Structure formats: structure tokens, C-alpha cells
């Protein structure tokens, strides 16, 4: 018998690791994300709808003291932002074009849903996805 999980509301925050926090901050600000908190050379936190996108300089997050356990990654990562519907996805397409951000790939998923992919200055794969790809 499968065990039931205690309740979850989704993913509260996602982290990407970036070499140059200030360059990453400029990129996400250019896309219109609201800066929540920053520490130059270490991190920048942005609002992503009701959730948070955390950008960390990996050496700082792997070696720095603090109450949060050390964490980090090297090389490109991935994050997917939930987009409510096809109209919103098309609005994002236009928004990215106006911001000069190339779309790397577009996928219509077999079970439903669509995705647009682009990259941040550190090569992280950023996805905008509508519901349906994971049956819901």
C-alpha cells in the first residue's frame, strides 16, 4: 500500500546558480521580475508569481556560513515557470522577443500543455509551461 504524503502546496522556491549575480539580476529585471532581496556577489531573490526564484553564486552558497545548509551546483540548471494558458504563453513569447531573448525550443507535449524554452546569461534552461504535460 502506498503511503500518503502530508499536504504540499507546490514548490515554494527554486534556485539557479550563476557566475555573475549582478549580470543575472540585470537579466531577470529586464524580463520584469521583481527583485525581493539581494546581496552583491552572493545572491539575488526575485518574485515569481506567488513563489520565489533564488539566484546564488555557487562558490558563495557552498562555502558561506549561515543558518541555511550549504548548497550549490556547477553547470546549467533548469527551472520551469507555470503559465496559466496558451494566451499567456503567447504573451510571454512577445515579451521575450521585445526583451531580445531568443526562444531556444517550443514543445507541444503529447498529453497536453506547451512549453517555451530560453536561456539566462549562465546557460540555465528556463521553461515556461502550461498545464497538461504532467496530466494536470
C-alpha positions in Angstrom: 0.0 0.0 0.0 1.4 3.4 -1.0 1.9 5.9 1.8 0.1 9.2 1.5 2.2 12.3 1.7 1.4 15.1 4.1 -0.1 18.1 2.2 2.0 20.1 -0.2 1.1 23.3 -2.0 3.7 23.0 -4.7 7.3 24.3 -5.0 7.8 27.4 -2.9 11.1 28.4 -4.3 13.6 27.3 -6.9 17.3 28.1 -7.1 19.6 28.6 -10.0 23.4 29.1 -9.7 25.0 31.9 -11.6 28.6 33.0 -12.0 27.8 36.8 -12.1 25.0 37.7 -9.7 24.8 41.3 -11.0 24.5 40.2 -14.7 21.8 37.7 -13.7 20.0 40.4 -11.7 20.0 42.7 -14.8 18.6 39.9 -17.0 15.7 39.0 -14.7 14.9 42.6 -14.0 14.9 43.3 -17.8 12.2 40.5 -18.0 10.2 42.3 -15.4 10.7 40.1 -12.4 10.5 42.0 -9.1 13.7 42.0 -7.0 12.9 41.0 -3.5 16.3 40.9 -1.8 20.0 41.0 -2.9 23.5 40.7 -1.5 26.0 41.7 -4.2 28.3 38.9 -5.4 26.3 36.4 -3.4 22.6 36.2 -4.3 19.6 37.9 -5.7 16.0 36.8 -4.9 13.0 37.5 -7.2 9.3 37.2 -7.0 8.0 34.6 -9.5 4.2 34.8 -9.2 3.4 33.8 -5.6 6.8 31.9 -5.4 10.5 32.9 -5.4 13.3 32.4 -7.8 16.7 32.4 -6.0 19.9 33.1 -7.8 23.0 32.1 -6.0 26.7 32.5 -6.8 27.7 28.8 -6.2 31.0 29.3 -4.5 29.4 31.7 -2.0 26.5 29.3 -1.3 28.8 26.3 -1.0 31.3 27.9 1.4 29.5 30.7 3.3 28.5 30.3 6.9 24.9 30.8 7.9 21.8 29.1 9.2 20.9 27.6 5.8 22.8 24.4 4.9 25.4 24.8 2.2 24.2 24.1 -1.3 25.2 24.7 -4.9 25.7 23.3 -8.4 28.1 23.9 -11.2 26.9 24.0 -14.8 23.5 24.8 -16.3 20.4 24.0 -14.3 16.7 24.2 -15.2 13.5 25.8 -13.8 10.0 25.8 -15.2 7.5 28.6 -14.6 3.8 27.7 -14.6 1.9 29.7 -17.2 -1.9 29.7 -16.9 -2.9 29.1 -20.5 -2.0 29.4 -24.2 -2.8 33.1 -24.4 -0.4 33.8 -21.5 2.3 31.7 -23.2 1.8 33.8 -26.4 2.1 37.0 -24.3 5.4 35.6 -22.9 6.6 34.9 -26.4 6.1 38.5 -27.4 7.6 39.7 -24.1 10.8 37.7 -24.7 11.0 38.9 -28.3 10.7 42.6 -27.1 13.4 41.9 -24.4 15.7 40.4 -27.1 15.7 36.9 -25.5 15.8 34.2 -28.1 13.5 31.2 -27.8 15.6 28.0 -28.0 12.8 25.5 -28.3 9.0 25.1 -28.3 7.3 21.8 -27.5 3.7 20.7 -27.7 3.5 17.8 -25.2 1.7 14.6 -26.1 -0.5 14.6 -23.1 -1.3 18.4 -23.4 0.4 21.6 -22.5 3.0 23.6 -24.3 6.5 24.9 -23.4 8.8 27.7 -24.5 12.5 27.4 -23.6 15.1 30.1 -23.4 18.4 30.6 -21.5 19.7 33.0 -19.0 23.2 34.5 -19.2 24.7 31.5 -17.4 23.1 29.0 -19.8 20.4 27.8 -17.4 17.4 26.3 -19.3 14.3 28.4 -18.4 11.0 26.9 -19.3 7.5 28.5 -19.5 4.9 25.7 -19.4 1.1 25.5 -19.5 -0.7 22.8 -17.6 -1.3 19.4 -19.1 2.1 18.0 -19.7 2.0 16.1 -16.4 -1.7 15.2 -16.6 -3.0 18.2 -14.8 
